[in-house]
Amino acid sequence: MSPNETTIATTGLPLIDLANFTNSCTESRLRTAKQLVSACRTTGFVYIVNHGVPKHELERAFAISSKFFALPLEEKMKAPHSPGWSVHRGYSKEDELAVRKLREVQDVKESYEVGSESNSDMPNIWPPEKVLPEWRPFMTEFYWMCFEAAKTVLKALALGIGLEEDALVSLHSGHYNQLRLLNYPPIPAQALEEGTSERMPAHTDWSTMTMLWQDDCGGLQVEDSNHAGKFIDVEPVEGALVMNIGDLMMRLIEVMGSCVDESRPAKYGPITQRDYAAMRARMQY
């Protein structure tokens, strides 16, 4: 293990310090980038610190999010998630009766999804200002704050796999990302133990990558890459985000030609982000 990389003992997941990428010499930047890529290839998940999102802004994001989810349901429903699969914006809470008709296991959570104000395909859905005055201005700003951190991660990934540093960033305008705020209301432990309820069950992400911040409650688990079906608790690390590679990244990297040659022909045809997201949404919803 290099001096710039740490492993969190209880999870086995590596921790990458991006300060060694953003504030260092060429040799250190390349070493950090390769460590990040190695972590993504071996475990698919990695802790990242010094990612560029200030601690006080993260604390504010959690505080404002908590205020929103603590509102009465009728107030939250003034920004309802659109029905169907095509637009993922606004507030949603599963209708328990409808869920029972569709599946036996309930996924008990609340969510609120935000995107770019310039994305006409998925226009944002906001509650009236009086519901929570700081909600829209802060979440709009926080969305772009997170994208700035994402650009640094994308640069490191590109450099680590042997591409030009801006190769991946150039394919991400920032207008097609999703900021998803999640709340898990209390439920009886028996419901989880008996398997009648879940909290965001096992899944893969559609995107090129996901950046996740946890509060101190934890709860995130990832599948052990060496033991299928075994899940590892990902304990919260103060100030760290957890990054994982999404399904679209494998197609993106392949199209860019970094892992295709005569002995390894392309597995996937070209596709736009819009068409890929629509295909995955139709499959799930």
C-alpha positions, 0 to 999 in steps of 0.5 A: 500500500502506498503512503497516500492510501489507507484502508478502513479496517472494519470495511476493507474499503480503501480511502483516497485523499484527493488533496494528493491529486489536487495540490501535489506534483505530477508524480503524486497526482498520477499515483493517486489517480491510479490508486483510485482506479485500482480501488474501483476495479477491485472493490467498486467502492472507495472513501474519498476525503478532501473532495472539495465540498466544505464540511460546513456546507455538508452540515447545512445540507443535512440540516436543511434536508432534515427540516424538509423531511420533518414537515407534515406530509401535506406540505411535502406533497406540494412538490410531488414526484411526477408519475411514471418513469420519465421524470425523476424530480420532487418528493416521493413516498411509497404508497404502502397499499399500492406497494403491497399490490405490486410486491411483498417487500416494501422499500420504506424511504422518502426521497427528493430529487433535484437536477439542473434548472436548465434540464428541460427533459427533467424540470425541477419540482419545487414546493412553494417558497413559504413551505421552506424558504431556504430549500430551493436556493440552497439545493440549487447551489449544493447541486453544482457544488457536488458537481465541482467535486465530481469533476475532480474525481472524473479527472483522476479516473481519466488520468488513472486509466491512461486517458487525457485528464479532461476526457471524462469531464468533457462528456459531463456538462453537469446538466444531467446529474441528479441530487437525491436526498433520502430519509428513512423513517423509523419502522419496527425492527421486526419488519426488517428482521422478517423481510417484509420491509427493506431500506433501498435493497441491493442494486447497481447504479445506472450512472457513470458514478455515484457520490454518497454522503452519510450521516452518523447513523450509517446503514450503507452496505456493499457487496463483498467483491470476493464473496457474492451475496455477502454484504459489508457495513460501510461505516461513516467516516467523518468528512468522507464521501463514498464513491462507486462506479455506475453501470454507464461508466463501463459503456462510456470507457468502452466507447472511448476505446480504452479497453477495446482491441482486436482481442477484446471487441466492443460489447456495447453499441454507442448510446446517449446518456438520455437514451440509456437513462430512459432504457433503465428507467423503463426497466425499473419503473 
